[in-house]
Amino acid sequence: MRTIATARVALEPQVAAHADEMFVVLADPAIYEHENEPPASVEWLRERYRRLESRRSPDGREWWLNWVLRLSSSQLAGYVQATVYPDERAAIAYELASRHWGQGLAQEAVRAMIAELVATYGVRRLTAVLKATNRRSLRLLERLGFAPGAPELHAALGVEPDELLMVREA
Ligand SMILES: CC(C)(COP(=O)(O)OP(=O)(O)OC[C@H]1O[C@@H](n2cnc3c(N)ncnc32)[C@H](O)[C@@H]1OP(=O)(O)O)[C@@H](O)C(=O)NCCC(=O)NCCS
């Protein structure tokens, strides 16, 4: 994995040493309005980041790629992530602390990650699953050229009734 620089954000390969700073970023309750919850402790997060440094699923078949987002102020703002499957599909996700929303930073970071997934990891199809209530995430995906996935793909990927599946050919 390599660091990717955009005009306003550096995507740094996530490592255990990011845990202390990211624990503070991920404590923002606004991130969890639609799903998930903040990390239980900084130790838990550090251990999770340490395991993810392998960049691989335990069976070695998937890439598990995580980048933290550093602003020019040197502050961390959130992360972007991708699971790359052997069939050239990547499932993507992203989280930004709410004080950084509404500036196009997520769009800039996710766009850069997608370019890297295509150029370096051979990705040809991108998917994202989100809660249907998460309008901000939906708007972001639509701006990036994602469209609703076919019903057969919803079933194949186990998408829940309260979720949306968005797809983009790379
Ligand atoms: C999903 C999430 C990353 C979206 O963040 P965001 O800041 O709204 O997304 P974008 O980077 O696309 O920014 C878009 C907004 O910035 C505005 N903007 C300002 N300057 C901009 C610029 N230079 N370029 C693009 N957009 C810009 C856009 O008009 C838009 O505003 P709007 O919210 O009023 O429509 C954020 O809400 C988040 O982290 N949520 C919690 C975690 C989460 O739900 N993750 C997804 C799980 S599926």
The ligand as a Gaussian input file, in Angstrom:
#p B3LYP/6-31G(d) Opt

LIG

0 1
 C      -20.864000       9.827000       4.316000
 C      -19.953000      11.003000       4.586000
 C      -18.496000      10.573000       4.414000
 C      -20.289000      12.124000       3.609000
 O      -19.558000      13.286000       3.918000
 P      -19.838000      14.658000       3.112000
 O      -18.917000      15.667000       3.617000
 O      -21.298000      14.933000       3.111000
 O      -19.472000      14.187000       1.630000
 P      -18.765000      14.949000       0.440000
 O      -17.296000      14.925000       0.573000
 O      -19.328000      14.361000      -0.821000
 O      -19.226000      16.447000       0.575000
 C      -20.422000      16.835000      -0.004000
 C      -20.857000      18.160000       0.519000
 O      -19.773000      19.085000       0.474000
 C      -20.179000      20.232000      -0.302000
 N      -18.945000      20.783000      -0.883000
 C      -18.343000      21.926000      -0.465000
 N      -17.219000      22.121000      -1.139000
 C      -17.112000      21.100000      -2.042000
 C      -16.142000      20.762000      -3.010000
 N      -15.052000      21.503000      -3.212000
 N      -16.320000      19.626000      -3.725000
 C      -17.416000      18.861000      -3.533000
 N      -18.363000      19.128000      -2.607000
 C      -18.209000      20.241000      -1.859000
 C      -21.184000      19.684000      -1.242000
 O      -22.020000      20.696000      -1.739000
 C      -21.964000      18.760000      -0.314000
 O      -22.793000      19.509000       0.519000
 P      -24.218000      19.002000       1.026000
 O      -23.918000      18.087000       2.166000
 O      -24.902000      20.214000       1.454000
 O      -24.859000      18.284000      -0.132000
 C      -20.142000      11.540000       6.033000
 O      -21.459000      11.971000       6.174000
 C      -19.840000      10.504000       7.102000
 O      -18.689000      10.239000       7.432000
 N      -20.898000       9.922000       7.708000
 C      -20.752000       9.004000       8.808000
 C      -20.200000       7.670000       8.388000
 C      -21.012000       7.047000       7.314000
 O      -22.223000       7.135000       7.290000
 N      -20.289000       6.365000       6.422000
 C      -20.910000       5.703000       5.297000
 C      -21.442000       4.370000       5.672000
 S      -22.167000       3.613000       4.248000

